[in-house]
Amino acid sequence: MSQTKSFLEQHEELLEKVKDFNLMNHVFMAVALQDKYACQHVVRILTGNSSLKVVSVKTEYRISKLVSHDAILDILAEDEKGELYNLEIQRLDTVDHARRTRFYGAMIDSEALSKGKTYKEMPEVHIIYISEKDLWREGKTCYPVDKYFRN
């Protein structure tokens, strides 16, 4: 007689594994944050803006180019003011995090500025990069990155 597990046994084993999921689990995060209110709650916490209202959310949002590298954004959300929020979860420490973040920001900017629009009309983009590890090994939990002109 075969020792294969029944559907219900397999289902119960999967449910046990799900109990260990959190927002650092890519699949769980993508499913949980498809709900705009759940995404709004997380973005409010991460930005400290308790009045922010998310109007749209896309998970696994792909930006494709013909001759350059694609970007697959974990979460892309838009608020009521048209500002964009890219949430990226990174569990690996083998990625060039600074350049990846820079590239994703550039890809979002290139998508967000339609032909015929002025640069002034380009929306603000907030990239929130979440890692399990202290990427720069300085004992901090948060590393703000600002882009600005010097002098």
Salt bridges, closest charged atoms under 4 A:
GLU13 OE2 - LYS5 NZ 2.48
GLU16 OE2 - LYS19 NZ 2.83
GLU60 OE2 - HIS26 NE2 2.57
ASP70 OD2 - ARG62 NH1 2.79
ASP74 OD1 - HIS26 ND1 3.60
GLU83 OE2 - LYS81 NZ 3.82
GLU83 OE1 - HIS126 NE2 2.70
GLU88 OE1 - ARG100 NH2 3.39
ASP93 OD1 - HIS97 NE2 3.56
ASP93 OD2 - ARG137 NH2 2.52
ASP96 OD2 - ARG99 NH1 3.16
GLU111 OE2 - LYS65 NZ 3.39
GLU132 OE2 - ARG91 NH2 2.87
GLU138 OE1 - LYS140 NZ 3.87
